[in-house]
Amino acid sequence: MSFSAVDVNGRFTPEFAAYTKVTLVNRFQTYGADMGISKYGNRDGITFSEFMKAIQKNRVVNPQYARALPEHEVRSSRLNAQWNGNVPFENQKLGMIEKAYALGMIGPDGVLLPSFEAIA
């Protein structure tokens, strides 16, 4: 199955916005301009397609990181919805992020893990 970052109108999808949030935005917010590279190296091991496939499998990929959505993610989402005026889009994006946290796909720093294998 193929996943697209944009919809038929050329706009980013909520799924791609969620992926971007947990790969780029959270990494920049946590580590600043360094993006954590000096500490962790390249963390871009999971592609958007792999992210979506893991979400669709709905299996915990790393039990030690499986947890509830942190409140700061909810606050950030509400602020985005307030400023961009697209509440349905923001709710869908937040739902994807919440699922990624629940499935153990997000490290303790709020950034998508560089790799994972779904547990059978």
N, CA, C and O atoms as a GROMACS GRO file, in nm:
protein
  480
    1MET      N    1   0.083  -0.118   0.000
    1MET     CA    2   0.000   0.000   0.000
    1MET      C    3   0.088   0.124   0.000
    1MET      O    4   0.191   0.129   0.068
    2SER      N    5   0.048   0.223  -0.074
    2SER     CA    6   0.122   0.347  -0.086
    2SER      C    7   0.054   0.456  -0.003
    2SER      O    8  -0.069   0.465   0.001
    3PHE      N    9   0.134   0.537   0.061
    3PHE     CA   10   0.082   0.648   0.140
    3PHE      C   11   0.132   0.777   0.080
    3PHE      O   12   0.245   0.785   0.031
    4SER      N   13   0.048   0.878   0.082
    4SER     CA   14   0.085   1.005   0.021
    4SER      C   15   0.093   1.115   0.125
    4SER      O   16   0.013   1.121   0.219
    5ALA      N   17   0.190   1.202   0.107
    5ALA     CA   18   0.206   1.316   0.196
    5ALA      C   19   0.106   1.427   0.165
    5ALA      O   20   0.081   1.514   0.248
    6VAL      N   21   0.049   1.423   0.044
    6VAL     CA   22  -0.047   1.527   0.004
    6VAL      C   23  -0.176   1.464  -0.045
    6VAL      O   24  -0.177   1.351  -0.094
    7ASP      N   25  -0.284   1.538  -0.032
    7ASP     CA   26  -0.413   1.489  -0.079
    7ASP      C   27  -0.432   1.527  -0.226
    7ASP      O   28  -0.341   1.581  -0.288
    8VAL      N   29  -0.548   1.499  -0.281
    8VAL     CA   30  -0.575   1.525  -0.423
    8VAL      C   31  -0.570   1.674  -0.457
    8VAL      O   32  -0.554   1.711  -0.573
    9ASN      N   33  -0.584   1.759  -0.356
    9ASN     CA   34  -0.578   1.904  -0.378
    9ASN      C   35  -0.439   1.961  -0.354
    9ASN      O   36  -0.419   2.082  -0.360
   10GLY      N   37  -0.341   1.872  -0.329
   10GLY     CA   38  -0.205   1.917  -0.308
   10GLY      C   39  -0.175   1.966  -0.168
   10GLY      O   40  -0.070   2.025  -0.144
   11ARG      N   41  -0.266   1.942  -0.074
   11ARG     CA   42  -0.245   1.984   0.065
   11ARG      C   43  -0.188   1.868   0.145
   11ARG      O   44  -0.218   1.752   0.118
   12PHE      N   45  -0.104   1.901   0.243
   12PHE     CA   46  -0.050   1.796   0.329
   12PHE      C   47  -0.161   1.722   0.400
   12PHE      O   48  -0.262   1.781   0.439
   13THR      N   49  -0.143   1.592   0.416
   13THR     CA   50  -0.240   1.509   0.488
   13THR      C   51  -0.212   1.518   0.638
   13THR      O   52  -0.099   1.546   0.678
   14PRO      N   53  -0.314   1.494   0.721
   14PRO     CA   54  -0.291   1.492   0.866
   14PRO      C   55  -0.188   1.386   0.906
   14PRO      O   56  -0.112   1.405   1.002
   15GLU      N   57  -0.185   1.275   0.834
   15GLU     CA   58  -0.089   1.169   0.863
   15GLU      C   59   0.055   1.216   0.842
   15GLU      O   60   0.144   1.188   0.922
   16PHE      N   61   0.077   1.288   0.731
   16PHE     CA   62   0.211   1.338   0.705
   16PHE      C   63   0.248   1.449   0.804
   16PHE      O   64   0.363   1.460   0.845
   17ALA      N   65   0.150   1.529   0.843
   17ALA     CA   66   0.174   1.633   0.943
   17ALA      C   67   0.214   1.569   1.077
   17ALA      O   68   0.302   1.621   1.146
   18ALA      N   69   0.151   1.458   1.112
   18ALA     CA   70   0.186   1.386   1.236
   18ALA      C   71   0.329   1.333   1.227
   18ALA      O   72   0.407   1.347   1.321
   19TYR      N   73   0.362   1.273   1.114
   19TYR     CA   74   0.497   1.220   1.093
   19TYR      C   75   0.600   1.332   1.104
   19TYR      O   76   0.704   1.316   1.169
   20THR      N   77   0.573   1.445   1.043
   20THR     CA   78   0.664   1.558   1.047
   20THR      C   79   0.679   1.611   1.190
   20THR      O   80   0.788   1.649   1.232
   21LYS      N   81   0.569   1.611   1.264
   21LYS     CA   82   0.572   1.659   1.403
   21LYS      C   83   0.665   1.573   1.488
   21LYS      O   84   0.743   1.626   1.567
   22VAL      N   85   0.658   1.440   1.473
   22VAL     CA   86   0.737   1.352   1.559
   22VAL      C   87   0.877   1.323   1.503
   22VAL      O   88   0.956   1.255   1.568
   23THR      N   89   0.908   1.374   1.385
   23THR     CA   90   1.043   1.357   1.332
   23THR      C   91   1.119   1.489   1.334
   23THR      O   92   1.231   1.494   1.385
   24LEU      N   93   1.062   1.593   1.281
   24LEU     CA   94   1.134   1.720   1.270
   24LEU      C   95   1.099   1.819   1.382
   24LEU      O   96   1.188   1.870   1.450
   25VAL      N   97   0.972   1.847   1.400
   25VAL     CA   98   0.930   1.951   1.493
   25VAL      C   99   0.973   1.918   1.636
   25VAL      O  100   1.037   1.999   1.702
   26ASN      N  101   0.940   1.799   1.682
   26ASN     CA  102   0.976   1.762   1.820
   26ASN      C  103   1.127   1.757   1.838
   26ASN      O  104   1.178   1.796   1.943
   27ARG      N  105   1.197   1.709   1.737
   27ARG     CA  106   1.343   1.703   1.746
   27ARG      C  107   1.401   1.844   1.756
   27ARG      O  108   1.490   1.868   1.837
   28PHE      N  109   1.352   1.936   1.676
   28PHE     CA  110   1.401   2.073   1.682
   28PHE      C  111   1.365   2.138   1.816
   28PHE      O  112   1.449   2.207   1.874
   29GLN      N  113   1.243   2.116   1.865
   29GLN     CA  114   1.202   2.174   1.992
   29GLN      C  115   1.284   2.119   2.108
   29GLN      O  116   1.312   2.191   2.205
   30THR      N  117   1.324   1.994   2.100
   30THR     CA  118   1.401   1.932   2.208
   30THR      C  119   1.549   1.969   2.202
   30THR      O  120   1.611   1.997   2.304
   31TYR      N  121   1.605   1.968   2.083
   31TYR     CA  122   1.750   1.983   2.070
   31TYR      C  123   1.796   2.112   2.003
   31TYR      O  124   1.916   2.137   1.996
   32GLY      N  125   1.704   2.193   1.956
   32GLY     CA  126   1.742   2.317   1.890
   32GLY      C  127   1.808   2.292   1.756
   32GLY      O  128   1.782   2.191   1.690
   33ALA      N  129   1.894   2.383   1.717
   33ALA     CA  130   1.956   2.375   1.585
   33ALA      C  131   2.040   2.249   1.567
   33ALA      O  132   2.058   2.203   1.454
   34ASP      N  133   2.091   2.192   1.675
   34ASP     CA  134   2.171   2.070   1.667
   34ASP      C  135   2.085   1.950   1.626
   34ASP      O  136   2.137   1.854   1.569
   35MET      N  137   1.954   1.955   1.656
   35MET     CA  138   1.858   1.849   1.623
   35MET      C  139   1.895   1.716   1.686
   35MET      O  140   1.845   1.612   1.643
   36GLY      N  141   1.982   1.716   1.789
   36GLY     CA  142   2.020   1.594   1.858
   36GLY      C  143   2.120   1.510   1.781
   36GLY      O  144   2.154   1.400   1.824
   37ILE      N  145   2.167   1.560   1.668
   37ILE     CA  146   2.255   1.481   1.582
   37ILE      C  147   2.386   1.448   1.653
   37ILE      O  148   2.435   1.336   1.642
   38SER      N  149   2.443   1.545   1.725
   38SER     CA  150   2.571   1.518   1.791
   38SER      C  151   2.556   1.414   1.901
   38SER      O  152   2.651   1.340   1.930
   39LYS      N  153   2.440   1.406   1.962
   39LYS     CA  154   2.416   1.311   2.070
   39LYS      C  155   2.369   1.176   2.018
   39LYS      O  156   2.411   1.072   2.069
   40TYR      N  157   2.281   1.176   1.918
   40TYR     CA  158   2.218   1.052   1.874
   40TYR      C  159   2.250   1.010   1.732
   40TYR      O  160   2.215   0.899   1.691
   41GLY      N  161   2.315   1.094   1.656
   41GLY     CA  162   2.342   1.059   1.516
   41GLY      C  163   2.215   1.074   1.432
   41GLY      O  164   2.119   1.138   1.475
   42ASN      N  165   2.216   1.016   1.314
   42ASN     CA  166   2.101   1.024   1.224
   42ASN      C  167   1.984   0.946   1.281
   42ASN      O  168   1.996   0.828   1.311
   43ARG      N  169   1.869   1.013   1.296
   43ARG     CA  170   1.751   0.947   1.352
   43ARG      C  171   1.640   0.933   1.250
   43ARG      O  172   1.524   0.913   1.287
   44ASP      N  173   1.673   0.944   1.124
   44ASP     CA  174   1.571   0.939   1.020
   44ASP      C  175   1.559   0.800   0.959
   44ASP      O  176   1.549   0.787   0.837
   45GLY      N  177   1.560   0.696   1.042
   45GLY     CA  178   1.556   0.561   0.992
   45GLY      C  179   1.420   0.514   0.947
   45GLY      O  180   1.410   0.419   0.868
   46ILE      N  181   1.314   0.576   0.994
   46ILE     CA  182   1.178   0.534   0.962
   46ILE      C  183   1.119   0.631   0.859
   46ILE      O  184   1.109   0.751   0.884
   47THR      N  185   1.080   0.579   0.746
   47THR     CA  186   1.018   0.662   0.643
   47THR      C  187   0.870   0.685   0.676
   47THR      O  188   0.814   0.620   0.764
   48PHE      N  189   0.809   0.776   0.606
   48PHE     CA  190   0.667   0.802   0.624
   48PHE      C  191   0.586   0.676   0.597
   48PHE      O  192   0.493   0.645   0.671
   49SER      N  193   0.621   0.603   0.492
   49SER     CA  194   0.549   0.480   0.458
   49SER      C  195   0.562   0.376   0.570
   49SER      O  196   0.464   0.311   0.604
   50GLU      N  197   0.681   0.361   0.626
   50GLU     CA  198   0.702   0.266   0.736
   50GLU      C  199   0.625   0.309   0.860
   50GLU      O  200   0.569   0.225   0.932
   51PHE      N  201   0.623   0.438   0.886
   51PHE     CA  202   0.546   0.494   0.998
   51PHE      C  203   0.398   0.457   0.983
   51PHE      O  204   0.336   0.410   1.078
   52MET      N  205   0.344   0.478   0.864
   52MET     CA  206   0.203   0.449   0.841
   52MET      C  207   0.173   0.299   0.849
   52MET      O  208   0.070   0.260   0.904
   53LYS      N  209   0.262   0.216   0.797
   53LYS     CA  210   0.242   0.071   0.805
   53LYS      C  211   0.240   0.024   0.950
   53LYS      O  212   0.158  -0.060   0.987
   54ALA      N  213   0.329   0.080   1.033
   54ALA     CA  214   0.332   0.043   1.175
   54ALA      C  215   0.204   0.088   1.245
   54ALA      O  216   0.151   0.016   1.329
   55ILE      N  217   0.155   0.206   1.211
   55ILE     CA  218   0.030   0.256   1.269
   55ILE      C  219  -0.084   0.161   1.230
   55ILE      O  220  -0.166   0.125   1.315
   56GLN      N  221  -0.090   0.122   1.103
   56GLN     CA  222  -0.198   0.037   1.056
   56GLN      C  223  -0.195  -0.103   1.118
   56GLN      O  224  -0.300  -0.163   1.140
   57LYS      N  225  -0.075  -0.154   1.146
   57LYS     CA  226  -0.065  -0.286   1.209
   57LYS      C  227  -0.124  -0.285   1.350
   57LYS      O  228  -0.171  -0.387   1.400
   58ASN      N  229  -0.120  -0.167   1.412
   58ASN     CA  230  -0.179  -0.148   1.545
   58ASN      C  231  -0.121  -0.245   1.648
   58ASN      O  232  -0.193  -0.299   1.732
   59ARG      N  233   0.011  -0.266   1.641
   59ARG     CA  234   0.081  -0.351   1.737
   59ARG      C  235   0.190  -0.268   1.806
   59ARG      O  236   0.255  -0.185   1.743
   60VAL      N  237   0.208  -0.291   1.933
   60VAL     CA  238   0.313  -0.222   2.006
   60VAL      C  239   0.448  -0.265   1.948
   60VAL      O  240   0.476  -0.384   1.936
   61VAL      N  241   0.529  -0.167   1.911
   61VAL     CA  242   0.659  -0.196   1.850
   61VAL      C  243   0.772  -0.190   1.952
   61VAL      O  244   0.878  -0.248   1.930
   62ASN      N  245   0.750  -0.121   2.062
   62ASN     CA  246   0.850  -0.112   2.168
   62ASN      C  247   0.778  -0.089   2.300
   62ASN      O  248   0.745   0.025   2.334
   63PRO      N  249   0.751  -0.197   2.375
   63PRO     CA  250   0.671  -0.186   2.498
   63PRO      C  251   0.726  -0.087   2.600
   63PRO      O  252   0.649  -0.026   2.674
   64GLN      N  253   0.856  -0.071   2.606
   64GLN     CA  254   0.911   0.020   2.707
   64GLN      C  255   0.876   0.166   2.679
   64GLN      O  256   0.883   0.248   2.770
   65TYR      N  257   0.840   0.198   2.557
   65TYR     CA  258   0.803   0.335   2.522
   65TYR      C  259   0.653   0.356   2.502
   65TYR      O  260   0.609   0.468   2.481
   66ALA      N  261   0.575   0.250   2.509
   66ALA     CA  262   0.430   0.262   2.492
   66ALA      C  263   0.372   0.338   2.611
   66ALA      O  264   0.390   0.299   2.726
   67ARG      N  265   0.304   0.449   2.581
   67ARG     CA  266   0.250   0.534   2.688
   67ARG      C  267   0.141   0.624   2.633
   67ARG      O  268   0.117   0.634   2.513
   68ALA      N  269   0.076   0.691   2.728
   68ALA     CA  270  -0.029   0.786   2.690
   68ALA      C  271   0.032   0.911   2.627
   68ALA      O  272   0.150   0.941   2.646
   69LEU      N  273  -0.050   0.980   2.553
   69LEU     CA  274  -0.009   1.105   2.489
   69LEU      C  275   0.024   1.209   2.596
   69LEU      O  276  -0.059   1.235   2.683
   70PRO      N  277   0.143   1.269   2.592
   70PRO     CA  278   0.178   1.372   2.690
   70PRO      C  279   0.092   1.498   2.673
   70PRO      O  280   0.051   1.532   2.562
   71GLU      N  281   0.067   1.563   2.783
   71GLU     CA  282  -0.017   1.683   2.782
   71GLU      C  283   0.042   1.793   2.694
   71GLU      O  284  -0.033   1.869   2.632
   72HIS      N  285   0.173   1.803   2.686
   72HIS     CA  286   0.232   1.909   2.603
   72HIS      C  287   0.196   1.891   2.456
   72HIS      O  288   0.187   1.990   2.382
   73GLU      N  289   0.176   1.766   2.411
   73GLU     CA  290   0.134   1.742   2.272
   73GLU      C  291  -0.009   1.792   2.250
   73GLU      O  292  -0.041   1.847   2.145
   74VAL      N  293  -0.093   1.772   2.350
   74VAL     CA  294  -0.232   1.820   2.341
   74VAL      C  295  -0.234   1.973   2.337
   74VAL      O  296  -0.305   2.032   2.256
   75ARG      N  297  -0.156   2.036   2.424
   75ARG     CA  298  -0.151   2.183   2.426
   75ARG      C  299  -0.100   2.237   2.293
   75ARG      O  300  -0.155   2.334   2.239
   76SER      N  301   0.004   2.175   2.240
   76SER     CA  302   0.059   2.218   2.112
   76SER      C  303  -0.045   2.207   2.001
   76SER      O  304  -0.056   2.295   1.916
   77SER      N  305  -0.119   2.097   2.002
   77SER     CA  306  -0.222   2.075   1.900
   77SER      C  307  -0.333   2.179   1.911
   77SER      O  308  -0.380   2.231   1.810
   78ARG      N  309  -0.376   2.207   2.033
   78ARG     CA  310  -0.482   2.308   2.052
   78ARG      C  311  -0.436   2.445   2.003
   78ARG      O  312  -0.514   2.518   1.942
   79LEU      N  313  -0.312   2.478   2.030
   79LEU     CA  314  -0.258   2.606   1.983
   79LEU      C  315  -0.255   2.610   1.830
   79LEU      O  316  -0.293   2.710   1.770
   80ASN      N  317  -0.210   2.501   1.769
   80ASN     CA  318  -0.210   2.494   1.622
   80ASN      C  319  -0.350   2.511   1.566
   80ASN      O  320  -0.370   2.585   1.470
   81ALA      N  321  -0.447   2.442   1.624
   81ALA     CA  322  -0.585   2.451   1.577
   81ALA      C  323  -0.638   2.593   1.589
   81ALA      O  324  -0.709   2.642   1.502
   82GLN      N  325  -0.601   2.658   1.698
   82GLN     CA  326  -0.645   2.797   1.720
   82GLN      C  327  -0.587   2.889   1.612
   82GLN      O  328  -0.657   2.976   1.561
   83TRP      N  329  -0.461   2.870   1.577
   83TRP     CA  330  -0.396   2.958   1.482
   83TRP      C  331  -0.425   2.923   1.337
   83TRP      O  332  -0.436   3.012   1.253
   84ASN      N  333  -0.438   2.794   1.307
   84ASN     CA  334  -0.460   2.760   1.165
   84ASN      C  335  -0.608   2.748   1.130
   84ASN      O  336  -0.644   2.745   1.013
   85GLY      N  337  -0.695   2.741   1.231
   85GLY     CA  338  -0.838   2.738   1.208
   85GLY      C  339  -0.892   2.608   1.149
   85GLY      O  340  -1.008   2.602   1.109
   86ASN      N  341  -0.809   2.506   1.143
   86ASN     CA  342  -0.853   2.379   1.083
   86ASN      C  343  -0.855   2.272   1.192
   86ASN      O  344  -0.767   2.187   1.199
   87VAL      N  345  -0.958   2.277   1.274
   87VAL     CA  346  -0.970   2.186   1.388
   87VAL      C  347  -0.979   2.039   1.345
   87VAL      O  348  -0.912   1.956   1.406
   88PRO      N  349  -1.059   2.003   1.243
   88PRO     CA  350  -1.065   1.863   1.204
   88PRO      C  351  -0.928   1.807   1.162
   88PRO      O  352  -0.893   1.695   1.198
   89PHE      N  353  -0.853   1.884   1.085
   89PHE     CA  354  -0.718   1.842   1.043
   89PHE      C  355  -0.631   1.820   1.166
   89PHE      O  356  -0.563   1.718   1.177
   90GLU      N  357  -0.632   1.915   1.256
   90GLU     CA  358  -0.548   1.908   1.376
   90GLU      C  359  -0.588   1.791   1.464
   90GLU      O  360  -0.502   1.726   1.523
   91ASN      N  361  -0.718   1.762   1.474
   91ASN     CA  362  -0.764   1.648   1.553
   91ASN      C  363  -0.717   1.515   1.493
   91ASN      O  364  -0.679   1.424   1.565
   92GLN      N  365  -0.720   1.506   1.360
   92GLN     CA  366  -0.671   1.385   1.292
   92GLN      C  367  -0.522   1.369   1.314
   92GLN      O  368  -0.474   1.259   1.340
   93LYS      N  369  -0.449   1.478   1.302
   93LYS     CA  370  -0.304   1.475   1.324
   93LYS      C  371  -0.273   1.430   1.467
   93LYS      O  372  -0.188   1.344   1.488
   94LEU      N  373  -0.341   1.487   1.563
   94LEU     CA  374  -0.319   1.451   1.703
   94LEU      C  375  -0.355   1.305   1.729
   94LEU      O  376  -0.288   1.238   1.807
   95GLY      N  377  -0.459   1.256   1.664
   95GLY     CA  378  -0.497   1.115   1.678
   95GLY      C  379  -0.386   1.022   1.631
   95GLY      O  380  -0.362   0.918   1.692
   96MET      N  381  -0.320   1.058   1.522
   96MET     CA  382  -0.208   0.978   1.472
   96MET      C  383  -0.091   0.980   1.570
   96MET      O  384  -0.028   0.878   1.595
   97ILE      N  385  -0.063   1.097   1.624
   97ILE     CA  386   0.047   1.110   1.721
   97ILE      C  387   0.015   1.030   1.846
   97ILE      O  388   0.103   0.963   1.902
   98GLU      N  389  -0.109   1.037   1.891
   98GLU     CA  390  -0.151   0.962   2.009
   98GLU      C  391  -0.132   0.811   1.987
   98GLU      O  392  -0.086   0.739   2.076
   99LYS      N  393  -0.167   0.765   1.869
   99LYS     CA  394  -0.151   0.622   1.838
   99LYS      C  395  -0.004   0.584   1.836
   99LYS      O  396   0.033   0.476   1.883
  100ALA      N  397   0.081   0.670   1.781
  100ALA     CA  398   0.225   0.643   1.777
  100ALA      C  399   0.282   0.630   1.919
  100ALA      O  400   0.365   0.544   1.945
  101TYR      N  401   0.237   0.716   2.009
  101TYR     CA  402   0.281   0.706   2.149
  101TYR      C  403   0.232   0.574   2.209
  101TYR      O  404   0.309   0.503   2.274
  102ALA      N  405   0.108   0.541   2.188
  102ALA     CA  406   0.049   0.419   2.246
  102ALA      C  407   0.118   0.294   2.194
  102ALA      O  408   0.124   0.193   2.265
  103LEU      N  409   0.168   0.297   2.071
  103LEU     CA  410   0.233   0.182   2.011
  103LEU      C  411   0.384   0.176   2.041
  103LEU      O  412   0.453   0.086   1.992
  104GLY      N  413   0.433   0.270   2.120
  104GLY     CA  414   0.574   0.268   2.157
  104GLY      C  415   0.667   0.310   2.046
  104GLY      O  416   0.782   0.266   2.041
  105MET      N  417   0.620   0.394   1.957
  105MET     CA  418   0.699   0.438   1.843
  105MET      C  419   0.780   0.566   1.871
  105MET      O  420   0.866   0.605   1.793
  106ILE      N  421   0.750   0.630   1.984
  106ILE     CA  422   0.810   0.759   2.017
  106ILE      C  423   0.903   0.743   2.136
  106ILE      O  424   0.865   0.687   2.239
  107GLY      N  425   1.026   0.792   2.122
  107GLY     CA  426   1.125   0.784   2.229
  107GLY      C  427   1.092   0.879   2.343
  107GLY      O  428   0.997   0.956   2.335
  108PRO      N  429   1.171   0.873   2.449
  108PRO     CA  430   1.145   0.957   2.566
  108PRO      C  431   1.159   1.107   2.538
  108PRO      O  432   1.109   1.189   2.614
  109ASP      N  433   1.225   1.140   2.430
  109ASP     CA  434   1.242   1.281   2.393
  109ASP      C  435   1.130   1.332   2.303
  109ASP      O  436   1.133   1.447   2.258
  110GLY      N  437   1.030   1.248   2.276
  110GLY     CA  438   0.918   1.289   2.192
  110GLY      C  439   0.943   1.273   2.044
  110GLY      O  440   0.862   1.317   1.962
  111VAL      N  441   1.054   1.211   2.007
  111VAL     CA  442   1.094   1.196   1.868
  111VAL      C  443   1.073   1.050   1.825
  111VAL      O  444   1.096   0.957   1.902
  112LEU      N  445   1.028   1.032   1.701
  112LEU     CA  446   1.009   0.899   1.645
  112LEU      C  447   1.138   0.819   1.658
  112LEU      O  448   1.246   0.869   1.627
  113LEU      N  449   1.127   0.696   1.706
  113LEU     CA  450   1.244   0.610   1.720
  113LEU      C  451   1.307   0.586   1.583
  113LEU      O  452   1.236   0.584   1.482
  114PRO      N  453   1.438   0.566   1.576
  114PRO     CA  454   1.506   0.550   1.446
  114PRO      C  455   1.478   0.417   1.379
  114PRO      O  456   1.498   0.403   1.258
  115SER      N  457   1.431   0.318   1.456
  115SER     CA  458   1.396   0.189   1.398
  115SER      C  459   1.312   0.113   1.498
  115SER      O  460   1.317   0.139   1.619
  116PHE      N  461   1.234   0.019   1.448
  116PHE     CA  462   1.157  -0.070   1.535
  116PHE      C  463   1.108  -0.188   1.453
  116PHE      O  464   1.091  -0.180   1.331
  117GLU      N  465   1.085  -0.295   1.523
  117GLU     CA  466   1.027  -0.415   1.464
  117GLU      C  467   0.899  -0.445   1.538
  117GLU      O  468   0.898  -0.448   1.661
  118ALA      N  469   0.794  -0.466   1.467
  118ALA     CA  470   0.666  -0.499   1.531
  118ALA      C  471   0.678  -0.635   1.600
  118ALA      O  472   0.733  -0.730   1.545
  119ILE      N  473   0.626  -0.641   1.719
  119ILE     CA  474   0.624  -0.766   1.794
  119ILE      C  475   0.505  -0.847   1.748
  119ILE      O  476   0.393  -0.796   1.743
  120ALA      N  477   0.528  -0.973   1.714
  120ALA     CA  478   0.422  -1.058   1.660
  120ALA      C  479   0.316  -1.089   1.762
  120ALA      O  480   0.220  -1.159   1.732
   0.00000   0.00000   0.00000
